[in-house]
C-alpha cells in the first residue's frame, strides 16, 4: 500500500508540474493575443498540445494507481476521490500530509489555469468582435447610398450614387 501511495503522490506531482507548464504557456499567450502575433501564438499552441498529451498519459497512470489502491482497500474506484483517500490516511499522518499537499498543489494549478484560459477566451472573443466590426465597416463604406428616385408607379428605383463594386477586392 505504501508504494501505491508513493506512486500516486509522484503522479500527482508530475500532473501538477504539467499543469504549471500549461499555465505558464497560457500566460505567455495573453500578450500575444493582445498584440495579434499569430506566428508566436501558433508556436505556443503547439507546445501546449505536447503538454496536454503528456497530461493525458499521466491521467491514465493516475487512474490505474487509483484503481489499484481501491482494489487493495476493497473500495469502489468510482467512489474513491483524493479527498476521501486523504481522510482514510488518518492513521498515516506523513503520507496523509504528502497526499494533501500534492492534492492542493494540483488543485491550485488547475484553478489558475482556468482563470488564465477564461481571460484569454475573453480577449479572443473581443478580438473576433473587433474583426467583425471592421468587416462590417468596410462593407458599409463600399456600399453607395441609394437615391430617392421614384418610378411612375411610385416605387423606389433604387439607383445608387457613385461606383458600386461587387465583392471583396484582393488587390487592395
C-alpha positions in Angstrom: 0.0 0.0 0.0 2.9 2.4 0.8 4.4 2.0 -2.6 1.0 2.6 -4.2 0.7 5.9 -2.2 4.2 6.9 -3.3 3.2 6.2 -6.9 0.0 8.3 -6.6 1.9 11.2 -4.9 4.5 11.0 -7.6 2.0 11.0 -10.4 0.1 13.9 -8.8 3.3 15.9 -8.6 4.0 15.2 -12.3 0.5 16.3 -13.2 0.9 19.5 -11.1 4.2 20.2 -13.0 2.4 19.6 -16.3 -0.5 22.0 -15.4 2.0 24.6 -14.2 3.8 24.3 -17.6 0.4 24.7 -19.3 -0.3 27.7 -17.0 3.0 29.3 -18.0 2.3 28.8 -21.7 -1.3 30.2 -21.3 0.1 33.3 -19.6 2.6 33.8 -22.4 -0.3 33.7 -24.9 -2.1 36.6 -23.3 0.2 39.4 -24.6 0.4 37.6 -27.9 -3.4 37.6 -28.3 -3.5 41.3 -27.5 -0.7 42.1 -30.0 -2.1 39.8 -32.6 1.2 37.9 -33.1 -0.3 34.8 -34.7 3.0 33.1 -35.5 4.2 33.1 -31.9 0.7 32.2 -30.8 0.8 29.1 -33.1 4.1 28.0 -31.6 2.8 28.3 -28.1 -0.3 26.4 -29.0 1.8 23.6 -30.5 3.8 23.5 -27.2 0.5 23.3 -25.3 -0.5 20.3 -27.3 2.6 18.4 -26.3 2.0 19.2 -22.6 -1.7 18.2 -22.9 -0.7 14.9 -24.5 1.7 14.3 -21.6 -1.0 15.2 -19.1 -3.4 12.7 -20.8 -0.9 9.9 -20.2 -0.4 11.0 -16.6 -4.1 11.0 -16.1 -4.3 7.4 -17.3 -1.4 6.4 -15.0 -3.2 8.1 -12.1 -6.4 6.3 -12.9 -4.5 3.0 -12.8 -2.8 3.7 -9.5 -6.2 4.8 -8.0 -7.8 1.6 -9.2 -5.0 -0.4 -7.6 -5.5 1.5 -4.3 -9.2 1.0 -4.5 -8.6 -2.8 -5.0 -6.3 -3.0 -2.0 -8.8 -1.0 0.2 -11.7 -3.1 -1.2 -13.5 0.1 -2.2 -15.4 1.2 -5.4 -13.0 3.1 -7.6 -15.7 5.4 -8.8 -16.4 6.5 -5.2 -12.7 6.9 -4.2 -11.7 10.5 -4.6 -8.5 12.1 -3.4 -10.3 13.9 -0.6 -11.7 10.6 0.6 -8.3 9.0 0.3 -6.7 11.8 2.3 -9.3 11.2 5.1 -8.7 7.5 5.0 -5.0 8.1 5.6 -5.6 9.4 9.1 -3.6 6.5 10.5 -0.5 7.5 8.5 -0.1 11.3 9.0 3.2 11.6 7.0 1.6 10.0 3.9 -1.6 11.9 4.5 0.2 15.3 4.6 2.2 14.5 1.4 -1.0 13.4 -0.4 -2.9 16.5 0.9 0.0 18.7 -0.3 0.1 17.1 -3.7 -3.7 17.4 -4.0 -3.7 21.1 -3.0 -0.9 21.9 -5.4 -2.7 20.2 -8.3 -6.0 21.9 -7.4 -4.3 25.3 -7.3 -2.6 24.9 -10.6 -5.8 23.8 -12.3 -7.7 26.8 -10.9 -5.0 29.2 -12.0 -5.1 27.7 -15.5 -8.9 28.0 -15.6 -8.7 31.7 -14.7 -6.0 32.4 -17.3 -7.8 30.5 -20.0 -11.0 32.4 -19.3 -9.1 35.7 -19.6 -7.6 34.5 -22.9 -11.1 33.4 -24.1 -12.5 36.9 -23.4 -9.6 38.5 -25.2 -10.1 36.3 -28.2 -13.9 37.0 -28.2 -13.1 40.7 -28.1 -10.7 40.4 -31.0 -13.3 38.5 -33.1 -15.9 41.1 -32.3 -13.4 43.8 -33.5 -12.7 42.0 -36.7 -16.4 41.6 -37.3 -17.0 45.3 -36.6 -14.2 46.2 -39.0 -15.5 43.9 -41.7 -19.0 45.5 -41.4 -17.5 48.9 -41.5 -15.5 48.2 -44.7 -18.6 46.7 -46.3 -20.8 49.6 -45.4 -18.2 52.1 -46.7 -18.1 50.3 -50.1 -21.8 50.4 -50.5 -23.0 53.7 -52.1 -26.2 55.3 -50.8 -29.4 54.9 -52.8 -31.1 57.9 -54.3 -34.7 58.8 -53.6 -35.8 58.5 -57.3 -39.3 57.1 -57.8 -40.8 55.5 -60.9 -44.2 56.3 -62.4 -45.9 53.7 -60.3 -44.4 55.3 -57.1 -41.7 52.6 -56.4 -38.2 53.5 -55.4 -36.0 52.9 -58.5 -33.1 52.0 -56.2 -30.5 53.9 -58.2 -27.1 54.2 -56.4 -24.8 57.1 -56.3 -21.2 56.6 -57.2 -19.5 53.3 -58.2 -20.6 50.1 -56.6 -18.2 47.2 -56.9 -19.4 43.7 -56.0 -17.4 41.6 -53.5 -14.0 41.8 -52.0 -11.1 43.2 -54.0 -8.0 41.2 -53.1 -5.7 43.7 -54.8 -6.3 46.5 -52.3 
